[in-house]
Amino acid sequence: MEAAKGEKQGENAAFSGARRQDARQVHRRAEADSAQTPSALPPVLVGLACAALLVTAGGRTFGFYEWWAFAFLEFVPVGLRWAAGALVAAAATPFAYTQWRRHEAQLTCALERISISLWPVTPLLMLAFWLFRERTPHGDALYKLDLLTHTPLHENPYVWKEPLNSLVEYGMTAAVQPLGWGPEEAVALASVLAGGVFVVAGWALAHWLSTKLWRRIAIAWALWASGASLLWFGHVENYSGSTALALAALALAVGHLNGRAPLWAVGLVAGAAVSFHPQAAFALPALAPLLRRAQWPRQIAVLAVSGAVVPALTVLTMGLLQVPWPALDGGFAGDSQLFWTPAQAVAPAQLSDALQNLWLIAPLWPFWIGGGAITAFKMVQDWRQRRRAEASPRESNRLPEAQRNFATADSTRKLLVLMGAAVGLLLYFFTFQNDLPRPQDWDLFAIAGPPLALWGVCAWFLLIDGAPSLRTAWTLRQMLVVGLLFAGSYALFWVGVNHAYTLLTPDAAQRERYARFRLLDLTELLPQATVTPDAPICAEPVGCERVMLTEFVMPHTGDARPVIFAHAPAQIAIPLDVPKERSFLWLSPALDPQAWGWGGDGVTFIVRVRTAEGERTLWERHATPVDPADREWLEAWIPLDDYRGRRIDLILETDPGPAGDDAADRAGWGMPWLMRGTIRR
């Protein structure tokens, strides 16, 4: 009995010990799982903030209009914005992380089995750039087209601001003329070709900066998830070539560190980028980390000679084409101040505009600059610790491994190359002075976007690798994924809006340039119009017409415009077939200057639309010569999107003033144009 009892107690003890061992194993597995589970709060906060920016168009839904970098989102259907916001927010949840961990290995294996070659992909992407090219003009696009149409190369006052770019654009304009194309198609084609260079450079960078599949995808995504990507979609401006070649030079610099590209190729492409536009010179600090201590004199000579080849050929070609040298007496190419002073650069209004511009060209700029700054700080710490280790090896051995190896020498040198380009171009970004406001000329600074994204995403990789715990690493990783989804949605919407819409801000001072968007001059339909009342305004046989074609000239400016004269009261009903594409009316109502001093209480201008459903007033404005502001051309931009593809009666009405006094109510509808496009709000 005693023996059996002892045996039984031994079995119980062994079972209890096994249970305790199993419990410890379960606990250790739980701890390991917890270590690989990201902290929920940071990714969720990032996801909610990014989703809110997309859904509310940067706050414009609630009447906050200060952030112009998000204004284009108003043209994205609300359903799409909500879908993108939901995707970004969902990616930040613990559930999304769990699903990713469960299927990551399968997805990786599936993607690694897919072999995609660069060379068929590049022309396909270039075809997509052409098919989805932009329809909205940006910056000086209309002025550029005007110069290419009417001004020879040697008379172009801005040719030395982007010398090689000007040669390419004039050359391509001449080359495409046999196809029946003009400057707009020529510059768009140059943009697409630059996009091809960008594709190849981005592909090389993704493969030379990492051997891991998902990191290569993240690098490519970060490069494309930017408003700067619009430069490849038929962008009609000066900056596509310099931006693409600057990135290509950066790719070759990284390739040189990998032993994949010769140093002379780096200098050659960098010189070509600067020849396209001098802004690319600010990326040249990226070449400094390429120099080796024992070889730097020869390396500098190679870079200098190869870098001078394309600029020298460009200057030689300019001379052969008899392009005069730039005049420097009033500043470079007419600019007396090329850069802001420090006080001007940090002025609140200027800095606010610059940061909005940065949102557009690098939607994750807080991520990139923050991650890059932290990584730079840690690299400096690494360097100091290595210096101390050289002096005292024992002290180095006492340091934790994570502190001794934040970044390898190879990754440090590559990151210094990326940081040199990003910081140099950010200096240009914040200090270069331009006459046009940044919302209009944002693309002048787009060159800073891709290098900043490269520096930032690679800095995040180092932060993830050097994280103090697996939990921190996975938290950073999920935050990066959420941010990239936001930036991708932002860039996709930006490209889509610029393709789907022709967004215009009409300027009467440049109306001849905007004439390319004119679908119809309404004066051509005046013979078909019905005028009510049709009685003349006086008994004289000539000069008493109530409605007629004439011209008003503002005496203080000399601004003359054709006018449909309409003495109040007058109602002109014009039959109009509204096109299926988006369109708007551009009208310049005005009081007849010769009647400003004749008295009366002014004229009320009214624009109505009559359909089978009835009449609707689209615009109304009272003008009186007593008000100095009304002794000028008024401007009315009236969307007709609600009537696309329909036949309407467009009613232009002039009514007497509030007192019904029609004395001296001479008025007219100046420059009545039907325009293609959408008014930019």
C-alpha positions in Angstrom: 0.0 0.0 0.0 2.7 2.4 1.0 4.7 1.6 -2.2 1.6 2.1 -4.4 0.8 5.4 -2.6 4.4 6.6 -3.1 4.3 5.7 -6.8 1.0 7.5 -7.2 2.5 10.7 -5.5 5.5 10.5 -7.8 3.2 10.3 -10.9 1.3 13.4 -9.6 4.5 15.3 -9.0 5.8 14.4 -12.5 2.5 15.5 -14.1 2.5 18.7 -12.1 6.1 19.4 -13.2 5.2 18.7 -16.8 2.2 21.1 -16.5 4.4 23.8 -15.1 6.9 23.3 -17.9 4.1 23.5 -20.5 2.8 26.6 -18.8 6.3 28.2 -18.9 6.6 27.3 -22.6 3.1 28.8 -23.3 4.2 31.9 -21.4 7.4 32.2 -23.3 5.5 31.8 -26.6 3.1 34.5 -25.5 5.9 36.8 -24.6 7.5 36.2 -28.0 4.2 36.8 -29.8 3.7 40.0 -27.8 7.2 41.1 -28.7 6.3 40.8 -32.4 2.9 42.5 -32.0 3.2 46.3 -32.7 1.9 48.8 -30.2 -1.6 49.6 -31.3 -1.8 53.3 -30.5 0.9 54.9 -32.7 -0.2 53.2 -36.0 -3.9 53.9 -35.2 -3.2 57.6 -34.6 -1.2 57.9 -37.8 -3.9 56.0 -39.7 -6.7 58.2 -38.4 -4.8 61.4 -39.1 -4.0 60.3 -42.7 -7.6 59.1 -43.3 -9.0 62.4 -42.1 -6.8 64.4 -44.5 -8.0 62.3 -47.4 -11.7 62.2 -46.5 -12.0 65.9 -45.6 -9.7 67.2 -48.3 -7.3 68.6 -45.8 -10.2 70.1 -43.7 -12.0 71.8 -46.6 -15.1 69.8 -45.8 -15.4 71.8 -42.6 -14.5 75.2 -44.2 -10.8 75.1 -43.5 -9.2 76.4 -46.7 -5.6 77.2 -45.5 -4.0 73.9 -46.8 -4.0 74.4 -50.5 -2.0 71.2 -51.1 -5.2 69.2 -50.4 -7.5 71.5 -52.5 -7.5 69.1 -55.5 -9.1 66.4 -53.3 -12.4 68.3 -53.6 -12.6 67.1 -57.2 -12.3 63.4 -56.1 -15.7 61.7 -55.6 -16.5 61.5 -51.9 -17.0 57.8 -52.2 -13.4 57.3 -53.4 -12.0 59.5 -50.7 -13.9 57.5 -48.0 -12.7 54.2 -49.5 -9.1 55.4 -49.5 -9.5 56.7 -45.9 -11.0 53.4 -44.8 -8.2 51.5 -46.4 -5.6 53.6 -44.6 -7.4 53.4 -41.3 -7.9 49.7 -41.6 -4.2 49.1 -42.3 -3.4 50.7 -38.9 -5.5 48.2 -36.9 -4.1 45.1 -35.0 -6.4 42.9 -37.1 -4.6 44.1 -40.3 -1.2 43.3 -38.7 -2.4 39.8 -37.7 -3.6 39.0 -41.2 -0.4 40.3 -42.7 1.8 38.2 -40.4 -0.4 35.2 -41.3 0.0 35.6 -45.0 3.3 37.4 -45.4 5.4 34.3 -46.2 2.9 33.1 -48.9 2.7 36.5 -50.5 6.5 36.8 -50.5 6.9 33.4 -52.2 4.2 34.2 -54.8 5.8 37.5 -55.7 9.3 36.0 -55.8 8.1 33.5 -58.4 6.9 36.3 -60.6 9.8 37.4 -62.9 9.2 41.0 -64.2 11.8 42.5 -66.6 12.5 46.2 -66.6 12.6 46.6 -70.3 9.0 45.6 -71.2 7.7 47.4 -68.1 9.3 50.7 -69.0 7.6 51.3 -72.4 4.3 50.1 -70.9 4.6 52.7 -68.1 5.6 55.4 -70.6 2.5 54.5 -72.7 0.4 54.9 -69.5 2.0 58.3 -68.9 1.0 59.4 -72.4 -2.6 58.1 -72.2 -3.2 59.6 -68.8 -1.3 62.8 -69.3 -2.4 65.9 -67.5 -5.0 68.4 -68.9 -4.5 71.1 -66.2 -1.8 73.7 -67.0 0.6 74.5 -64.1 3.1 77.3 -63.5 4.2 79.0 -66.7 2.8 76.3 -69.0 0.7 78.6 -71.1 3.5 81.1 -71.4 5.9 78.3 -72.4 3.6 77.2 -75.1 3.2 80.8 -76.3 7.0 81.2 -76.4 7.5 77.9 -78.3 4.8 79.0 -80.8 5.8 82.6 -81.5 9.3 83.2 -80.2 12.5 81.8 -81.9 15.1 80.1 -79.6 17.6 83.0 -79.9 14.9 85.5 -78.8 13.6 83.5 -75.9 14.5 85.6 -72.7 14.5 82.5 -70.5 16.6 80.1 -72.5 19.6 80.3 -70.1 17.4 79.4 -67.1 17.0 75.9 -68.5 19.5 75.7 -71.5 19.4 72.0 -72.4 15.7 71.8 -71.7 15.1 74.7 -74.1 17.1 73.0 -76.8 15.2 69.7 -76.3 11.8 71.4 -76.4 12.5 73.5 -79.5 14.0 70.5 -81.2 11.1 68.3 -80.4 8.6 70.9 -81.4 10.2 71.0 -84.8 10.4 67.2 -85.0 6.7 66.6 -84.3 5.4 69.2 -86.7 5.1 66.6 -89.6 2.7 64.7 -87.4 0.4 67.7 -87.1 1.4 68.2 -83.5 2.3 71.4 -81.8 4.4 72.5 -78.8 2.0 71.1 -76.3 2.4 67.6 -77.6 6.2 68.0 -78.0 6.7 69.1 -74.4 4.3 66.4 -73.2 6.4 63.8 -75.1 9.6 65.1 -73.5 7.9 64.7 -70.1 7.0 61.1 -70.9 10.6 60.3 -72.0 11.9 61.8 -68.8 9.4 59.5 -67.0 11.1 56.6 -68.7 14.4 57.7 -67.2 12.8 58.0 -63.8 11.4 54.4 -64.1 14.8 53.0 -64.9 16.5 55.0 -62.1 13.9 54.0 -59.6 14.2 50.4 -60.5 18.0 50.5 -60.1 17.8 52.3 -56.8 15.3 49.8 -55.4 17.6 46.9 -56.4 20.8 48.5 -55.3 19.6 49.8 -51.9 18.1 46.5 -50.7 18.1 42.8 -51.4 14.8 42.3 -49.6 11.6 42.1 -51.7 9.3 44.1 -49.6 11.9 46.8 -49.0 12.4 47.1 -52.8 8.7 47.5 -53.1 8.6 50.1 -50.4 11.4 52.1 -52.1 9.7 52.1 -55.4 6.4 53.0 -53.8 7.9 55.9 -51.9 9.4 57.3 -55.1 6.0 57.1 -56.9 3.8 58.1 -54.0 4.4 61.8 -54.6 2.8 64.7 -56.3 6.1 65.0 -58.2 5.0 62.0 -60.2 2.8 64.3 -62.3 6.0 65.4 -64.0 6.0 62.2 -66.1 2.3 62.4 -67.2 2.8 64.8 -70.1 3.7 67.7 -67.8 4.1 71.0 -69.8 6.8 72.7 -67.9 10.6 72.9 -67.5 11.4 70.5 -64.7 10.8 66.9 -65.8 14.2 66.4 -67.4 16.3 67.8 -64.6 14.3 65.9 -61.9 14.6 62.6 -63.8 18.3 63.0 -64.5 19.1 64.1 -60.9 17.5 60.9 -59.7 19.4 58.9 -62.4 22.7 60.5 -61.1 21.7 59.5 -57.6 21.1 55.9 -58.7 24.4 55.8 -60.5 26.1 57.1 -57.3 24.6 54.3 -55.3 25.5 51.9 -58.1 29.1 53.1 -57.9 29.2 52.2 -54.2 27.9 48.8 -55.2 30.6 48.4 -57.9 27.9 48.5 -60.6 28.5 51.9 -62.2 31.7 53.8 -63.2 32.4 57.1 -61.6 32.5 58.9 -65.0 28.9 57.9 -65.6 27.9 59.5 -62.4 29.5 62.8 -63.4 28.2 62.7 -66.9 24.5 62.3 -65.9 24.9 64.8 -63.1 26.2 67.4 -65.6 23.3 66.6 -67.9 20.8 67.2 -65.1 22.4 70.6 -64.3 22.4 71.5 -68.0 18.6 70.8 -68.1 18.0 73.1 -65.2 20.6 74.6 -62.7 18.4 73.6 -59.8 19.9 70.1 -60.1 23.3 71.5 -58.9 21.9 71.4 -55.3 21.9 67.6 -55.5 25.7 67.5 -56.1 26.6 67.3 -52.4 25.4 63.7 -52.8 28.7 62.9 -54.7 31.0 63.8 -51.7 30.6 60.4 -50.0 31.8 58.7 -53.2 35.4 60.0 -52.6 37.9 57.7 -51.0 40.7 59.0 -48.9 43.5 57.5 -51.0 41.9 58.3 -54.4 40.1 61.5 -54.0 42.2 63.7 -56.3 41.7 61.3 -59.2 38.1 60.9 -58.4 37.4 64.7 -58.3 39.2 65.0 -61.7 37.0 62.3 -63.2 33.8 63.8 -61.8 34.8 67.3 -63.0 35.8 66.3 -66.5 32.8 64.0 -67.1 30.5 66.5 -65.4 31.6 69.3 -67.8 30.9 67.3 -71.0 27.2 68.0 -71.4 27.3 71.6 -70.1 30.1 72.3 -72.6 28.2 70.8 -75.5 25.1 72.7 -74.5 27.0 76.0 -74.5 28.6 75.2 -77.8 25.2 74.3 -79.4 23.8 77.6 -78.1 26.7 79.5 -79.7 26.2 77.7 -83.0 22.5 78.6 -82.9 23.5 82.3 -82.3 21.8 82.5 -78.9 23.0 85.6 -77.2 24.7 85.3 -73.8 22.6 86.0 -70.8 22.5 89.6 -69.6 23.8 89.8 -66.0 23.3 93.6 -65.4 19.8 93.1 -64.1 20.4 89.8 -62.4 20.6 86.3 -64.0 18.1 86.1 -66.9 16.2 89.1 -65.5 16.0 87.9 -61.9 17.7 90.5 -59.6 17.1 88.2 -56.5 17.5 84.5 -56.9 17.3 83.5 -53.3 15.4 84.6 -50.2 17.3 86.1 -47.3 17.1 84.0 -44.2 14.6 86.4 -42.7 12.4 86.2 -45.8 12.7 82.4 -46.0 11.4 81.9 -42.4 8.7 84.5 -42.6 5.4 82.9 -41.5 3.5 83.3 -44.8 6.5 82.1 -46.9 7.3 79.2 -44.6 3.6 78.1 -44.6 3.5 78.1 -48.4 6.7 76.2 -48.6 5.4 73.5 -46.2 2.3 73.2 -48.3 4.4 72.8 -51.4 6.3 70.1 -49.5 3.1 68.2 -48.7 2.4 68.1 -52.4 5.7 66.8 -53.6 6.4 64.6 -50.6 3.2 63.7 -48.8 5.1 61.9 -46.0 7.6 64.7 -45.4 7.1 64.6 -41.6 8.0 60.9 -41.7 11.0 61.4 -44.0 12.6 64.4 -42.3 11.9 63.0 -38.8 13.3 59.6 -39.6 16.2 61.1 -41.5 17.1 63.4 -38.6 16.9 60.6 -36.0 19.0 58.3 -38.2 21.6 61.1 -38.7 21.8 61.6 -35.0 22.4 57.9 -34.4 25.0 57.8 -37.1 26.9 60.6 -35.4 26.7 58.6 -32.2 28.1 55.6 -34.0 30.9 57.6 -35.4 31.8 59.0 -32.0 31.7 55.5 -30.5 34.0 54.2 -33.2 36.4 57.0 -32.5 36.4 56.1 -28.8 36.7 52.5 -29.6 39.8 53.1 -31.6 41.3 54.9 -28.6 40.0 52.4 -26.1 39.1 48.9 -27.4 38.0 47.8 -23.9 35.3 50.5 -23.7 34.0 49.3 -27.1 33.6 45.7 -25.9 31.5 46.9 -23.0 28.9 48.5 -25.3 25.8 46.6 -26.2 25.8 45.1 -29.7 22.9 47.3 -30.8 24.8 50.5 -29.9 28.0 49.3 -31.6 26.3 48.4 -34.9 23.4 50.8 -35.7 24.5 50.9 -39.3 27.2 49.1 -41.3 29.8 51.1 -43.2 28.2 50.3 -46.5 24.7 51.4 -45.5 26.1 54.5 -43.8 27.9 55.6 -47.0 24.7 55.0 -49.1 22.6 56.9 -46.7 25.1 59.8 -46.7 24.7 59.9 -50.5 20.9 60.1 -50.2 21.1 62.6 -47.4 23.4 64.8 -49.3 21.0 65.0 -52.2 17.9 65.5 -50.0 19.4 68.1 -47.7 21.0 70.0 -50.7 17.7 70.1 -52.6 15.8 71.1 -49.4 18.1 74.0 -49.1 17.1 75.0 -52.6 13.5 74.3 -51.9 13.3 76.7 -48.9 15.5 79.5 -50.2 15.0 79.8 -53.9 12.9 82.9 -54.8 10.3 82.7 -57.5 8.0 85.4 -58.9 5.0 83.1 -59.2 3.2 81.9 -56.0 3.9 78.4 -55.0 0.4 77.1 -55.5 0.8 78.0 -59.1 4.5 77.1 -59.6 4.8 74.1 -57.2 6.6 72.1 -59.9 9.6 74.3 -59.8 10.5 72.6 -56.5 9.3 69.1 -57.3 12.9 68.0 -57.8 13.3 67.8 -54.0 10.5 65.2 -53.6 12.1 61.9 -54.9 15.5 62.3 -53.1 13.7 63.2 -49.9 11.5 60.2 -50.1 14.6 57.9 -50.8 16.5 59.3 -47.8 13.4 59.0 -45.6 12.4 55.5 -46.4 16.0 54.1 -46.1 16.3 56.0 -42.8 13.2 54.2 -41.6 14.7 50.8 -42.6 17.7 51.6 -40.4 15.4 52.6 -37.5 13.5 49.4 -37.9 16.7 47.3 -38.0 18.2 49.1 -35.0 15.0 49.2 -32.9 15.6 48.2 -29.2 12.9 45.5 -29.4 10.9 43.5 -31.8 7.7 45.2 -30.6 9.2 48.6 -31.5 10.4 47.3 -34.9 7.0 46.0 -35.8 5.3 49.3 -34.6 7.6 51.3 -36.9 7.0 48.9 -39.8 3.2 49.2 -39.5 3.4 53.0 -39.3 5.5 53.1 -42.4 3.0 50.9 -44.3 0.1 53.1 -43.2 2.0 56.2 -44.3 2.9 54.7 -47.7 -0.8 53.8 -48.3 -1.8 57.4 -47.5 0.9 58.8 -49.8 -0.1 56.4 -52.6 -3.7 57.4 -52.4 -2.8 61.0 -52.4 -0.5 60.7 -55.5 -3.1 58.6 -57.4 -5.8 61.1 -56.7 -3.5 64.0 -57.8 -2.6 62.4 -61.1 -6.2 61.4 -61.7 -7.7 64.8 -61.0 -5.1 66.5 -63.3 -6.0 64.0 -66.1 -9.8 64.1 -65.6 -10.1 67.8 -65.2 -8.8 70.9 -67.0 -8.6 73.2 -63.9 -8.3 76.8 -64.9 -8.0 80.2 -63.1 -8.8 82.5 -66.0 -6.8 85.7 -66.1 -8.1 88.5 -68.4 -4.6 89.9 -68.8 -3.6 86.6 -70.4 -6.8 85.9 -72.3 -5.0 85.3 -75.6 -3.2 82.4 -73.9 -6.4 81.0 -72.5 -8.0 81.2 -76.0 -6.7 77.6 -76.6 -9.4 76.4 -74.2 -12.2 78.4 -75.9 -14.9 76.2 -77.4 -17.1 79.0 -78.8 -17.3 82.7 -79.0 -21.0 83.5 -78.2 -21.0 86.5 -80.5 -21.1 83.9 -83.4 -24.6 82.8 -82.2 -26.0 86.3 -81.9 -27.8 86.1 -85.3 -29.8 83.1 -83.9 -30.6 84.8 -80.6 -34.0 86.1 -79.6 -34.0 89.7 -78.2 -36.7 90.9 -75.8 -37.8 93.7 -76.2 -36.8 94.0 -79.8 -37.7 97.7 -80.0 -34.8 100.2 -80.6 -33.8 102.5 -77.7 -34.5 105.7 -79.7 -36.1 106.9 -82.9 -32.9 107.5 -84.8 -32.3 105.2 -87.8 -28.7 104.5 -86.8 -27.1 103.9 -83.4 -30.3 103.1 -81.6 -30.0 99.3 -81.7 -30.9 97.7 -78.3 -28.5 94.8 -78.9 -25.5 94.8 -81.3 -21.9 93.9 -81.6 -19.4 96.6 -80.6 -16.4 97.2 -78.5 -15.8 98.9 -75.1 -12.5 100.4 -74.1 -11.6 101.2 -70.5 -10.2 104.7 -70.7 -7.8 104.4 -67.7 -6.2 101.1 -68.9 -6.8 101.0 -72.6 -8.2 97.4 -72.2 -10.5 96.9 -75.2 -12.8 93.9 -75.6 -15.5 92.9 -78.1 -18.9 93.3 -76.5 -22.5 92.3 -77.1 -24.1 95.7 -76.4 -27.3 95.3 -74.5 -29.1 98.5 -73.3 -31.3 97.7 -70.3 -33.8 96.4 -70.2 -32.7 93.6 -72.6 -33.0 89.9 -72.6 -30.9 87.9 -75.1 -31.8 84.2 -75.4 -29.1 82.3 -77.2 -29.7 78.6 -78.2 -26.7 76.7 -77.1 -25.7 73.0 -77.3 -23.6 72.5 -74.2 -20.7 70.1 -74.9 -20.5 66.7 -73.1 -17.1 67.7 -71.6 -16.9 70.0 -68.6 -17.3 73.7 -69.6 -18.0 77.1 -68.2 -18.9 80.6 -69.4 -16.3 83.4 -69.2 -18.1 86.7 -69.4 -16.9 90.2 -68.8 -19.9 92.4 -68.2 -19.3 96.1 -68.1 -21.0 99.5 -68.1 -20.4 101.5 -71.3 -17.6 104.0 -70.4 -19.1 106.8 -72.5 -22.2 106.7 -70.2 -20.4 106.7 -66.8 -21.2 110.4 -66.3 -24.8 110.4 -67.5 -26.4 109.6 -64.2 -28.8 106.7 -63.5 -28.7 104.0 -60.8 -26.8 101.4 -62.7 -27.5 98.0 -64.4 -28.2 94.6 -63.0 -26.5 91.8 -65.0 -28.2 88.4 -64.9 -27.3 85.0 -66.4 -30.1 82.4 -66.6 -30.6 79.0 -68.2 -33.9 77.9 -69.7 -34.7 74.2 -70.2 -37.8 72.2 -70.5 -37.9 72.1 -66.6 -37.9 75.9 -66.4 -35.5 78.8 -65.8 -32.7 78.9 -63.3 -30.5 81.9 -62.4 -26.8 81.1 -62.4 -25.3 84.5 -61.8 -26.4 88.0 -60.9 -24.5 91.3 -60.2 -25.5 94.9 -60.0 -23.1 97.6 -61.2 -23.3 101.3 -60.9 -20.9 104.0 -62.2 -20.9 105.7 -58.8 -18.8 102.8 -57.5 -15.2 103.1 -58.8 -14.8 99.3 -58.7 -17.6 99.1 -61.3 -15.9 101.3 -63.7 -14.0 98.3 -64.9 -14.5 95.0 -66.6 -16.3 92.6 -64.3 -15.5 88.9 -64.5 -18.0 86.1 -64.3 -17.0 82.4 -64.5 -20.1 80.3 -64.6 -20.0 76.4 -64.7 -22.3 74.6 -67.1 -21.6 71.1 -65.8 -25.2 70.5 -64.8 -26.2 70.8 -68.5 -23.5 68.7 -70.2 -24.7 67.3 -73.5 -28.0 69.2 -73.4 -29.5 72.0 -75.5 -30.4 75.0 -73.5 -31.4 78.6 -74.0 -28.7 80.8 -72.4 -30.2 84.1 -71.3 -28.1 87.2 -70.9 -30.2 89.8 -69.3 -29.6 93.5 -68.4 -32.2 95.1 -66.1 -32.5 98.7 -64.9 -31.4 99.5 -61.4 -33.5 99.0 -58.3 -35.5 102.1 -59.0 -36.4 100.9 -62.5 -34.6 103.9 -64.0 -33.2 102.9 -67.4 -31.7 106.2 -68.2 -28.1 105.9 -69.3 -28.3 102.1 -68.8 -25.8 101.4 -71.6 -24.1 98.1 -70.8 -22.7 95.0 -72.5 -21.4 91.5 -72.2 -17.7 91.6 -73.0 -15.7 88.6 -74.3 -18.5 86.1 -74.0 -16.6 82.8 -74.3 -17.7 79.2 -73.8 -14.6 77.6 -72.3 -13.4 74.0 -71.9 -12.5 73.1 -68.4 -13.4 73.7 -64.7 -12.9 76.7 -62.6 -10.2 76.1 -60.0 -11.6 77.0 -56.6 
